Amino acid sequence: MTFLNHGSFGARPAPVIEAQQRWRDRMDAEPIHFLDDELEGHLDAARAMIGDFLNADPEGLAFTSNATTGVATVLGSLRFEPGDELLTTDHEYNATLNVLAAAAARDGARVVIARIPFPIASAEDALRAVMDSVTPRTRLAMISHVTSPTGIILPIDAIVGELDRRGIDTIVDGAHGPGFVSVDVARTNAAYWTGNGHKWLCAPVGSAVLHVRADRRAAIHPLVISHGANDPRTDRSRFKLEFDWPGTFDPSPHLAMADAIKLVGELDPDGWPAIMAANRKLALQARDLLAHVLDVVPPAPDSMLGGMAALTVPGLSTDEDAARLHRVLLDEERIQVPVVGWPVRAARENPGAPPKSVLLRISAQRYNEPADYERLADALRRQLPGLAGRRLTAE
């Protein structure tokens, strides 16, 4: 299998898998002692390491199973008035859009979708599209740092800053952020930030964090209310007491998330900055090759890309077309790469409308090499009509 979809669920190096298993073995050897007596200390240590990596206040970090749950947690705690507007973009993830729509329907609010162009010329175009969609009724925004379907890096600090100046809180959907770009939660200073460990950090599935800014912390509660709601202790914050114990659960993904930061970072002598830079370099190289083979212009500037890149697939125009190409590449070519209609269904002006375009999104991680993308280019030449005669490499 040629695996070009690290962006969806990541992949775990053997040392990370082994680290998680060690945590499970410790728990299973004496579960009462581990969960009742030791777990809080282990979570605090992991929280401190993750907070340092993200430059986030550890006191505001809560562990969740994924970024979608982080978004749902915030929206489950907030309430809106009829007519309020919840702002997002058409580059957002389908699941988080569904969460936003459910919160709006619950309270009689309305979801407003800013239309960010794609192809896009600059980060300023994204900032302008978001701010042009703000109205006096805008109460909250949900914005991705790195967009899932299109793989672009949005100017999140500028967007959050402009919204904050207008009195609008932001949920930063940082699902792809950790290990993909340099994340600085304190600098961004969003009211709410959530990100995954299982993607670019190569941490276990089920590892993610939610950060809540200090001035918003008291109002946010976990989706599962458990013992922490009336725990009489005063040695820990109510925020930690509620979020650290959602009932009996397997904490090993969260504890091993901290291990992954160390273990994966050690794969390069220059650490995470070098890993992210190498992934970006390979993704750009692969994008240029595939753009030549598909005969399309890259839809985003290099400055807005990291370890992923999306390209329009000419000649395809429906979700069914996208599904068919994905299946052919998987079954006949043994290549795992996402092919999707954009915008996603939840972001379309009419849910039954076809997509504006069909996108193929590649990822680059340390286990990938240029030959992987050459195989994909060759497969596209075989599988897509009109491309069989094109040369494989760019001149």
Contacts in CASP RR format, 6 or more apart in sequence:
PFRMAT RR
TARGET T0000
AUTHOR 0000-0000-0000
METHOD contacts of the structure
MODEL  1
MTFLNHGSFGARPAPVIEAQQRWRDRMDAEPIHFLDDELEGHLDAARAMI
GDFLNADPEGLAFTSNATTGVATVLGSLRFEPGDELLTTDHEYNATLNVL
AAAAARDGARVVIARIPFPIASAEDALRAVMDSVTPRTRLAMISHVTSPT
GIILPIDAIVGELDRRGIDTIVDGAHGPGFVSVDVARTNAAYWTGNGHKW
LCAPVGSAVLHVRADRRAAIHPLVISHGANDPRTDRSRFKLEFDWPGTFD
PSPHLAMADAIKLVGELDPDGWPAIMAANRKLALQARDLLAHVLDVVPPA
PDSMLGGMAALTVPGLSTDEDAARLHRVLLDEERIQVPVVGWPVRAAREN
PGAPPKSVLLRISAQRYNEPADYERLADALRRQLPGLAGRRLTAE
1 334 0 8 1.000
1 335 0 8 1.000
1 336 0 8 1.000
2 333 0 8 1.000
2 334 0 8 1.000
2 335 0 8 1.000
2 336 0 8 1.000
2 372 0 8 1.000
2 375 0 8 1.000
2 376 0 8 1.000
3 11 0 8 1.000
3 336 0 8 1.000
3 367 0 8 1.000
3 368 0 8 1.000
3 372 0 8 1.000
4 335 0 8 1.000
4 336 0 8 1.000
4 337 0 8 1.000
4 362 0 8 1.000
4 363 0 8 1.000
4 368 0 8 1.000
4 372 0 8 1.000
4 373 0 8 1.000
4 376 0 8 1.000
5 336 0 8 1.000
5 337 0 8 1.000
5 338 0 8 1.000
5 361 0 8 1.000
5 363 0 8 1.000
6 199 0 8 1.000
6 200 0 8 1.000
6 363 0 8 1.000
6 364 0 8 1.000
6 365 0 8 1.000
6 368 0 8 1.000
7 176 0 8 1.000
7 199 0 8 1.000
7 200 0 8 1.000
7 308 0 8 1.000
7 363 0 8 1.000
8 199 0 8 1.000
8 338 0 8 1.000
9 198 0 8 1.000
9 199 0 8 1.000
9 205 0 8 1.000
10 198 0 8 1.000
10 199 0 8 1.000
10 200 0 8 1.000
10 202 0 8 1.000
10 365 0 8 1.000
11 202 0 8 1.000
11 365 0 8 1.000
11 367 0 8 1.000
12 202 0 8 1.000
12 203 0 8 1.000
12 204 0 8 1.000
12 260 0 8 1.000
13 202 0 8 1.000
13 263 0 8 1.000
13 264 0 8 1.000
13 267 0 8 1.000
15 263 0 8 1.000
16 202 0 8 1.000
16 203 0 8 1.000
16 204 0 8 1.000
16 256 0 8 1.000
16 259 0 8 1.000
16 260 0 8 1.000
16 263 0 8 1.000
16 264 0 8 1.000
17 204 0 8 1.000
19 256 0 8 1.000
19 259 0 8 1.000
19 260 0 8 1.000
19 263 0 8 1.000
20 204 0 8 1.000
20 252 0 8 1.000
20 253 0 8 1.000
20 255 0 8 1.000
20 256 0 8 1.000
20 259 0 8 1.000
21 252 0 8 1.000
23 42 0 8 1.000
23 251 0 8 1.000
23 252 0 8 1.000
23 255 0 8 1.000
23 256 0 8 1.000
24 250 0 8 1.000
24 252 0 8 1.000
26 34 0 8 1.000
27 34 0 8 1.000
27 35 0 8 1.000
27 250 0 8 1.000
27 251 0 8 1.000
27 252 0 8 1.000
35 248 0 8 1.000
35 251 0 8 1.000
39 244 0 8 1.000
39 251 0 8 1.000
40 236 0 8 1.000
40 240 0 8 1.000
40 244 0 8 1.000
42 251 0 8 1.000
42 255 0 8 1.000
43 63 0 8 1.000
43 244 0 8 1.000
43 251 0 8 1.000
43 254 0 8 1.000
43 255 0 8 1.000
44 58 0 8 1.000
45 258 0 8 1.000
46 254 0 8 1.000
46 255 0 8 1.000
46 257 0 8 1.000
46 258 0 8 1.000
47 58 0 8 1.000
47 61 0 8 1.000
47 63 0 8 1.000
48 58 0 8 1.000
49 258 0 8 1.000
49 261 0 8 1.000
49 262 0 8 1.000
50 56 0 8 1.000
50 58 0 8 1.000
50 61 0 8 1.000
50 209 0 8 1.000
50 257 0 8 1.000
50 258 0 8 1.000
50 261 0 8 1.000
51 57 0 8 1.000
51 58 0 8 1.000
51 61 0 8 1.000
51 185 0 8 1.000
53 178 0 8 1.000
53 183 0 8 1.000
53 261 0 8 1.000
53 272 0 8 1.000
54 178 0 8 1.000
54 183 0 8 1.000
54 184 0 8 1.000
54 185 0 8 1.000
54 209 0 8 1.000
54 211 0 8 1.000
55 183 0 8 1.000
55 184 0 8 1.000
55 185 0 8 1.000
55 186 0 8 1.000
55 187 0 8 1.000
56 185 0 8 1.000
56 186 0 8 1.000
56 193 0 8 1.000
56 209 0 8 1.000
56 211 0 8 1.000
57 185 0 8 1.000
57 186 0 8 1.000
57 211 0 8 1.000
57 214 0 8 1.000
59 214 0 8 1.000
59 237 0 8 1.000
59 239 0 8 1.000
59 240 0 8 1.000
60 211 0 8 1.000
60 212 0 8 1.000
60 213 0 8 1.000
60 214 0 8 1.000
60 217 0 8 1.000
60 239 0 8 1.000
61 209 0 8 1.000
61 210 0 8 1.000
61 211 0 8 1.000
62 73 0 8 1.000
62 209 0 8 1.000
62 210 0 8 1.000
62 211 0 8 1.000
62 212 0 8 1.000
62 222 0 8 1.000
62 239 0 8 1.000
62 240 0 8 1.000
62 243 0 8 1.000
62 244 0 8 1.000
63 207 0 8 1.000
63 208 0 8 1.000
63 209 0 8 1.000
63 210 0 8 1.000
63 243 0 8 1.000
63 244 0 8 1.000
63 251 0 8 1.000
63 254 0 8 1.000
64 70 0 8 1.000
64 73 0 8 1.000
64 194 0 8 1.000
64 208 0 8 1.000
64 209 0 8 1.000
64 210 0 8 1.000
65 206 0 8 1.000
65 207 0 8 1.000
65 208 0 8 1.000
65 253 0 8 1.000
66 175 0 8 1.000
66 196 0 8 1.000
66 198 0 8 1.000
66 206 0 8 1.000
66 208 0 8 1.000
67 96 0 8 1.000
67 173 0 8 1.000
67 174 0 8 1.000
67 175 0 8 1.000
67 194 0 8 1.000
67 195 0 8 1.000
67 196 0 8 1.000
67 208 0 8 1.000
68 93 0 8 1.000
68 95 0 8 1.000
68 96 0 8 1.000
68 99 0 8 1.000
68 175 0 8 1.000
69 208 0 8 1.000
69 210 0 8 1.000
69 223 0 8 1.000
70 194 0 8 1.000
70 195 0 8 1.000
70 208 0 8 1.000
70 210 0 8 1.000
71 96 0 8 1.000
71 99 0 8 1.000
71 100 0 8 1.000
71 142 0 8 1.000
71 171 0 8 1.000
71 173 0 8 1.000
71 194 0 8 1.000
72 99 0 8 1.000
72 223 0 8 1.000
73 210 0 8 1.000
73 220 0 8 1.000
73 221 0 8 1.000
73 222 0 8 1.000
73 223 0 8 1.000
74 171 0 8 1.000
74 192 0 8 1.000
74 194 0 8 1.000
74 210 0 8 1.000
74 212 0 8 1.000
74 220 0 8 1.000
75 99 0 8 1.000
75 100 0 8 1.000
75 102 0 8 1.000
75 103 0 8 1.000
75 171 0 8 1.000
76 103 0 8 1.000
76 223 0 8 1.000
77 219 0 8 1.000
77 220 0 8 1.000
77 221 0 8 1.000
78 103 0 8 1.000
78 140 0 8 1.000
78 219 0 8 1.000
79 107 0 8 1.000
80 86 0 8 1.000
80 103 0 8 1.000
80 104 0 8 1.000
80 107 0 8 1.000
80 108 0 8 1.000
80 109 0 8 1.000
80 139 0 8 1.000
80 140 0 8 1.000
81 107 0 8 1.000
81 108 0 8 1.000
81 109 0 8 1.000
81 139 0 8 1.000
82 107 0 8 1.000
82 108 0 8 1.000
82 109 0 8 1.000
83 108 0 8 1.000
83 109 0 8 1.000
83 110 0 8 1.000
83 137 0 8 1.000
84 107 0 8 1.000
84 108 0 8 1.000
84 109 0 8 1.000
84 110 0 8 1.000
84 137 0 8 1.000
84 139 0 8 1.000
85 109 0 8 1.000
85 110 0 8 1.000
85 111 0 8 1.000
85 112 0 8 1.000
85 135 0 8 1.000
85 137 0 8 1.000
85 138 0 8 1.000
85 139 0 8 1.000
86 100 0 8 1.000
86 103 0 8 1.000
86 104 0 8 1.000
86 109 0 8 1.000
86 110 0 8 1.000
86 111 0 8 1.000
86 112 0 8 1.000
86 138 0 8 1.000
86 139 0 8 1.000
86 140 0 8 1.000
86 141 0 8 1.000
86 142 0 8 1.000
87 112 0 8 1.000
87 114 0 8 1.000
87 130 0 8 1.000
87 133 0 8 1.000
87 134 0 8 1.000
87 138 0 8 1.000
87 140 0 8 1.000
87 141 0 8 1.000
87 142 0 8 1.000
87 168 0 8 1.000
88 96 0 8 1.000
88 97 0 8 1.000
88 100 0 8 1.000
88 111 0 8 1.000
88 112 0 8 1.000
88 113 0 8 1.000
88 114 0 8 1.000
88 141 0 8 1.000
88 142 0 8 1.000
88 143 0 8 1.000
88 347 0 8 1.000
89 113 0 8 1.000
89 114 0 8 1.000
89 115 0 8 1.000
89 116 0 8 1.000
89 126 0 8 1.000
89 129 0 8 1.000
89 130 0 8 1.000
89 143 0 8 1.000
89 144 0 8 1.000
89 147 0 8 1.000
89 154 0 8 1.000
89 347 0 8 1.000
90 113 0 8 1.000
90 114 0 8 1.000
90 115 0 8 1.000
90 116 0 8 1.000
90 343 0 8 1.000
90 347 0 8 1.000
90 348 0 8 1.000
91 116 0 8 1.000
91 118 0 8 1.000
91 144 0 8 1.000
91 147 0 8 1.000
91 148 0 8 1.000
91 149 0 8 1.000
91 150 0 8 1.000
91 152 0 8 1.000
91 154 0 8 1.000
91 343 0 8 1.000
91 347 0 8 1.000
92 142 0 8 1.000
92 143 0 8 1.000
92 144 0 8 1.000
92 147 0 8 1.000
92 148 0 8 1.000
92 173 0 8 1.000
92 344 0 8 1.000
92 346 0 8 1.000
92 347 0 8 1.000
93 144 0 8 1.000
93 148 0 8 1.000
93 149 0 8 1.000
93 173 0 8 1.000
93 175 0 8 1.000
93 344 0 8 1.000
94 344 0 8 1.000
94 345 0 8 1.000
94 346 0 8 1.000
94 347 0 8 1.000
96 142 0 8 1.000
96 173 0 8 1.000
97 111 0 8 1.000
97 344 0 8 1.000
97 346 0 8 1.000
97 347 0 8 1.000
98 346 0 8 1.000
100 111 0 8 1.000
100 142 0 8 1.000
101 111 0 8 1.000
101 346 0 8 1.000
103 109 0 8 1.000
104 110 0 8 1.000
104 111 0 8 1.000
109 139 0 8 1.000
110 137 0 8 1.000
112 133 0 8 1.000
112 135 0 8 1.000
112 138 0 8 1.000
113 133 0 8 1.000
113 347 0 8 1.000
113 349 0 8 1.000
114 129 0 8 1.000
114 130 0 8 1.000
114 132 0 8 1.000
114 133 0 8 1.000
115 129 0 8 1.000
115 133 0 8 1.000
116 125 0 8 1.000
116 126 0 8 1.000
116 129 0 8 1.000
116 130 0 8 1.000
116 154 0 8 1.000
117 125 0 8 1.000
117 129 0 8 1.000
118 150 0 8 1.000
118 152 0 8 1.000
118 299 0 8 1.000
118 300 0 8 1.000
118 342 0 8 1.000
118 357 0 8 1.000
119 297 0 8 1.000
119 299 0 8 1.000
119 300 0 8 1.000
120 126 0 8 1.000
120 152 0 8 1.000
120 299 0 8 1.000
120 300 0 8 1.000
120 301 0 8 1.000
120 304 0 8 1.000
121 301 0 8 1.000
122 301 0 8 1.000
122 303 0 8 1.000
122 304 0 8 1.000
123 153 0 8 1.000
123 154 0 8 1.000
123 155 0 8 1.000
123 158 0 8 1.000
123 303 0 8 1.000
123 304 0 8 1.000
124 155 0 8 1.000
126 152 0 8 1.000
126 154 0 8 1.000
126 155 0 8 1.000
126 159 0 8 1.000
127 155 0 8 1.000
127 158 0 8 1.000
127 159 0 8 1.000
127 162 0 8 1.000
130 141 0 8 1.000
130 143 0 8 1.000
130 159 0 8 1.000
130 162 0 8 1.000
130 163 0 8 1.000
131 159 0 8 1.000
131 162 0 8 1.000
131 163 0 8 1.000
134 163 0 8 1.000
134 166 0 8 1.000
134 168 0 8 1.000
138 166 0 8 1.000
138 168 0 8 1.000
139 168 0 8 1.000
139 169 0 8 1.000
140 168 0 8 1.000
140 169 0 8 1.000
140 170 0 8 1.000
140 171 0 8 1.000
141 159 0 8 1.000
141 163 0 8 1.000
141 168 0 8 1.000
141 169 0 8 1.000
141 170 0 8 1.000
141 171 0 8 1.000
142 170 0 8 1.000
142 171 0 8 1.000
142 173 0 8 1.000
143 154 0 8 1.000
143 156 0 8 1.000
143 159 0 8 1.000
143 160 0 8 1.000
143 170 0 8 1.000
143 171 0 8 1.000
143 172 0 8 1.000
143 173 0 8 1.000
144 154 0 8 1.000
144 172 0 8 1.000
144 173 0 8 1.000
144 174 0 8 1.000
144 175 0 8 1.000
144 176 0 8 1.000
145 153 0 8 1.000
145 154 0 8 1.000
145 156 0 8 1.000
145 172 0 8 1.000
145 173 0 8 1.000
145 174 0 8 1.000
145 176 0 8 1.000
145 177 0 8 1.000
145 181 0 8 1.000
145 183 0 8 1.000
146 152 0 8 1.000
146 153 0 8 1.000
146 154 0 8 1.000
146 174 0 8 1.000
146 175 0 8 1.000
146 176 0 8 1.000
146 177 0 8 1.000
146 180 0 8 1.000
146 181 0 8 1.000
146 306 0 8 1.000
146 308 0 8 1.000
147 154 0 8 1.000
148 175 0 8 1.000
148 176 0 8 1.000
149 310 0 8 1.000
149 340 0 8 1.000
149 341 0 8 1.000
149 342 0 8 1.000
149 343 0 8 1.000
149 344 0 8 1.000
149 359 0 8 1.000
149 361 0 8 1.000
150 299 0 8 1.000
150 300 0 8 1.000
150 310 0 8 1.000
150 342 0 8 1.000
150 359 0 8 1.000
150 361 0 8 1.000
151 176 0 8 1.000
151 300 0 8 1.000
151 305 0 8 1.000
151 308 0 8 1.000
151 309 0 8 1.000
151 310 0 8 1.000
151 361 0 8 1.000
152 300 0 8 1.000
152 304 0 8 1.000
152 305 0 8 1.000
152 310 0 8 1.000
153 181 0 8 1.000
153 304 0 8 1.000
153 305 0 8 1.000
153 306 0 8 1.000
154 304 0 8 1.000
156 172 0 8 1.000
156 188 0 8 1.000
156 190 0 8 1.000
157 187 0 8 1.000
157 188 0 8 1.000
159 170 0 8 1.000
160 170 0 8 1.000
160 172 0 8 1.000
160 188 0 8 1.000
160 189 0 8 1.000
160 190 0 8 1.000
161 189 0 8 1.000
163 169 0 8 1.000
163 170 0 8 1.000
164 170 0 8 1.000
164 189 0 8 1.000
169 190 0 8 1.000
169 191 0 8 1.000
169 192 0 8 1.000
169 216 0 8 1.000
170 190 0 8 1.000
170 191 0 8 1.000
170 192 0 8 1.000
171 190 0 8 1.000
171 191 0 8 1.000
171 192 0 8 1.000
171 193 0 8 1.000
171 194 0 8 1.000
172 188 0 8 1.000
172 190 0 8 1.000
172 192 0 8 1.000
172 193 0 8 1.000
172 194 0 8 1.000
173 194 0 8 1.000
173 195 0 8 1.000
174 183 0 8 1.000
174 193 0 8 1.000
174 194 0 8 1.000
174 195 0 8 1.000
174 196 0 8 1.000
175 194 0 8 1.000
175 195 0 8 1.000
175 196 0 8 1.000
175 199 0 8 1.000
176 196 0 8 1.000
176 199 0 8 1.000
176 200 0 8 1.000
176 308 0 8 1.000
177 183 0 8 1.000
177 195 0 8 1.000
177 196 0 8 1.000
177 199 0 8 1.000
177 200 0 8 1.000
178 195 0 8 1.000
178 196 0 8 1.000
178 197 0 8 1.000
178 199 0 8 1.000
178 200 0 8 1.000
178 201 0 8 1.000
179 199 0 8 1.000
179 200 0 8 1.000
179 201 0 8 1.000
179 272 0 8 1.000
179 275 0 8 1.000
179 276 0 8 1.000
180 199 0 8 1.000
180 200 0 8 1.000
180 276 0 8 1.000
180 279 0 8 1.000
180 306 0 8 1.000
180 307 0 8 1.000
180 308 0 8 1.000
181 276 0 8 1.000
181 306 0 8 1.000
182 273 0 8 1.000
182 276 0 8 1.000
185 193 0 8 1.000
185 211 0 8 1.000
189 213 0 8 1.000
190 213 0 8 1.000
191 212 0 8 1.000
191 213 0 8 1.000
191 215 0 8 1.000
191 216 0 8 1.000
192 210 0 8 1.000
192 211 0 8 1.000
192 212 0 8 1.000
192 213 0 8 1.000
192 216 0 8 1.000
192 220 0 8 1.000
193 210 0 8 1.000
193 211 0 8 1.000
194 208 0 8 1.000
194 209 0 8 1.000
194 210 0 8 1.000
194 211 0 8 1.000
195 208 0 8 1.000
195 209 0 8 1.000
195 210 0 8 1.000
196 207 0 8 1.000
196 208 0 8 1.000
197 203 0 8 1.000
197 206 0 8 1.000
197 207 0 8 1.000
197 208 0 8 1.000
197 209 0 8 1.000
197 257 0 8 1.000
197 260 0 8 1.000
198 204 0 8 1.000
198 205 0 8 1.000
198 206 0 8 1.000
198 207 0 8 1.000
198 208 0 8 1.000
198 253 0 8 1.000
200 276 0 8 1.000
200 279 0 8 1.000
200 365 0 8 1.000
201 207 0 8 1.000
201 257 0 8 1.000
201 260 0 8 1.000
201 261 0 8 1.000
201 264 0 8 1.000
202 260 0 8 1.000
202 264 0 8 1.000
202 365 0 8 1.000
203 253 0 8 1.000
203 256 0 8 1.000
203 257 0 8 1.000
203 259 0 8 1.000
203 260 0 8 1.000
203 261 0 8 1.000
204 252 0 8 1.000
204 253 0 8 1.000
204 256 0 8 1.000
204 257 0 8 1.000
204 260 0 8 1.000
205 253 0 8 1.000
206 253 0 8 1.000
206 254 0 8 1.000
207 253 0 8 1.000
207 254 0 8 1.000
207 256 0 8 1.000
207 257 0 8 1.000
207 260 0 8 1.000
209 257 0 8 1.000
212 220 0 8 1.000
212 239 0 8 1.000
217 237 0 8 1.000
217 239 0 8 1.000
218 238 0 8 1.000
218 239 0 8 1.000
220 239 0 8 1.000
221 229 0 8 1.000
221 242 0 8 1.000
222 242 0 8 1.000
222 243 0 8 1.000
222 246 0 8 1.000
223 246 0 8 1.000
224 246 0 8 1.000
224 247 0 8 1.000
225 242 0 8 1.000
226 242 0 8 1.000
226 245 0 8 1.000
226 246 0 8 1.000
226 247 0 8 1.000
227 241 0 8 1.000
227 245 0 8 1.000
227 247 0 8 1.000
228 238 0 8 1.000
228 241 0 8 1.000
228 242 0 8 1.000
228 245 0 8 1.000
229 242 0 8 1.000
231 241 0 8 1.000
233 241 0 8 1.000
261 272 0 8 1.000
264 272 0 8 1.000
264 275 0 8 1.000
265 271 0 8 1.000
265 272 0 8 1.000
265 275 0 8 1.000
267 275 0 8 1.000
267 366 0 8 1.000
268 274 0 8 1.000
268 275 0 8 1.000
268 278 0 8 1.000
268 366 0 8 1.000
275 366 0 8 1.000
276 306 0 8 1.000
276 307 0 8 1.000
278 366 0 8 1.000
279 306 0 8 1.000
279 307 0 8 1.000
279 364 0 8 1.000
279 365 0 8 1.000
279 366 0 8 1.000
280 305 0 8 1.000
280 306 0 8 1.000
280 307 0 8 1.000
280 364 0 8 1.000
282 307 0 8 1.000
282 364 0 8 1.000
282 368 0 8 1.000
282 369 0 8 1.000
282 370 0 8 1.000
283 305 0 8 1.000
283 306 0 8 1.000
283 307 0 8 1.000
283 308 0 8 1.000
283 309 0 8 1.000
283 362 0 8 1.000
283 363 0 8 1.000
283 364 0 8 1.000
284 302 0 8 1.000
284 305 0 8 1.000
284 306 0 8 1.000
284 309 0 8 1.000
285 370 0 8 1.000
285 373 0 8 1.000
286 309 0 8 1.000
286 362 0 8 1.000
286 364 0 8 1.000
286 370 0 8 1.000
286 372 0 8 1.000
286 373 0 8 1.000
286 376 0 8 1.000
287 298 0 8 1.000
287 305 0 8 1.000
287 309 0 8 1.000
287 311 0 8 1.000
287 362 0 8 1.000
288 298 0 8 1.000
288 394 0 8 1.000
289 370 0 8 1.000
289 373 0 8 1.000
289 374 0 8 1.000
289 377 0 8 1.000
289 393 0 8 1.000
289 394 0 8 1.000
290 311 0 8 1.000
290 360 0 8 1.000
290 362 0 8 1.000
290 373 0 8 1.000
290 376 0 8 1.000
290 377 0 8 1.000
290 380 0 8 1.000
291 297 0 8 1.000
291 298 0 8 1.000
291 311 0 8 1.000
292 390 0 8 1.000
292 393 0 8 1.000
292 394 0 8 1.000
293 377 0 8 1.000
293 380 0 8 1.000
293 381 0 8 1.000
293 387 0 8 1.000
293 390 0 8 1.000
293 392 0 8 1.000
294 311 0 8 1.000
294 312 0 8 1.000
294 313 0 8 1.000
294 314 0 8 1.000
294 380 0 8 1.000
294 384 0 8 1.000
294 387 0 8 1.000
295 314 0 8 1.000
295 387 0 8 1.000
295 390 0 8 1.000
296 311 0 8 1.000
296 312 0 8 1.000
296 314 0 8 1.000
298 309 0 8 1.000
298 311 0 8 1.000
299 310 0 8 1.000
299 311 0 8 1.000
299 312 0 8 1.000
300 309 0 8 1.000
300 310 0 8 1.000
307 363 0 8 1.000
307 364 0 8 1.000
307 365 0 8 1.000
308 361 0 8 1.000
308 362 0 8 1.000
308 363 0 8 1.000
308 364 0 8 1.000
309 361 0 8 1.000
309 362 0 8 1.000
310 342 0 8 1.000
310 359 0 8 1.000
310 360 0 8 1.000
310 361 0 8 1.000
310 362 0 8 1.000
311 359 0 8 1.000
311 360 0 8 1.000
311 361 0 8 1.000
311 362 0 8 1.000
312 357 0 8 1.000
312 358 0 8 1.000
312 359 0 8 1.000
313 322 0 8 1.000
313 325 0 8 1.000
313 339 0 8 1.000
313 357 0 8 1.000
313 358 0 8 1.000
313 359 0 8 1.000
313 360 0 8 1.000
313 384 0 8 1.000
314 384 0 8 1.000
315 321 0 8 1.000
315 358 0 8 1.000
315 384 0 8 1.000
315 385 0 8 1.000
316 322 0 8 1.000
316 325 0 8 1.000
316 339 0 8 1.000
316 358 0 8 1.000
317 354 0 8 1.000
317 355 0 8 1.000
317 357 0 8 1.000
317 358 0 8 1.000
318 354 0 8 1.000
318 355 0 8 1.000
318 358 0 8 1.000
319 341 0 8 1.000
319 345 0 8 1.000
319 354 0 8 1.000
319 355 0 8 1.000
321 358 0 8 1.000
322 339 0 8 1.000
322 340 0 8 1.000
322 341 0 8 1.000
322 355 0 8 1.000
322 358 0 8 1.000
322 359 0 8 1.000
323 339 0 8 1.000
325 339 0 8 1.000
325 358 0 8 1.000
325 360 0 8 1.000
325 383 0 8 1.000
325 384 0 8 1.000
326 337 0 8 1.000
326 338 0 8 1.000
326 339 0 8 1.000
328 383 0 8 1.000
329 335 0 8 1.000
329 336 0 8 1.000
329 337 0 8 1.000
329 339 0 8 1.000
329 376 0 8 1.000
329 379 0 8 1.000
329 383 0 8 1.000
330 336 0 8 1.000
332 379 0 8 1.000
332 383 0 8 1.000
333 375 0 8 1.000
333 376 0 8 1.000
333 379 0 8 1.000
333 382 0 8 1.000
333 383 0 8 1.000
335 375 0 8 1.000
335 376 0 8 1.000
335 379 0 8 1.000
337 360 0 8 1.000
337 361 0 8 1.000
337 362 0 8 1.000
337 376 0 8 1.000
338 360 0 8 1.000
338 361 0 8 1.000
339 358 0 8 1.000
339 359 0 8 1.000
339 360 0 8 1.000
339 361 0 8 1.000
340 355 0 8 1.000
340 358 0 8 1.000
340 359 0 8 1.000
340 361 0 8 1.000
341 355 0 8 1.000
341 357 0 8 1.000
341 358 0 8 1.000
341 359 0 8 1.000
342 355 0 8 1.000
342 356 0 8 1.000
342 357 0 8 1.000
342 358 0 8 1.000
342 359 0 8 1.000
343 355 0 8 1.000
343 356 0 8 1.000
345 351 0 8 1.000
345 352 0 8 1.000
348 355 0 8 1.000
362 373 0 8 1.000
362 376 0 8 1.000
374 392 0 8 1.000
374 393 0 8 1.000
377 392 0 8 1.000
378 392 0 8 1.000
380 387 0 8 1.000
381 387 0 8 1.000
381 388 0 8 1.000
381 389 0 8 1.000
381 390 0 8 1.000
381 392 0 8 1.000
382 388 0 8 1.000
END
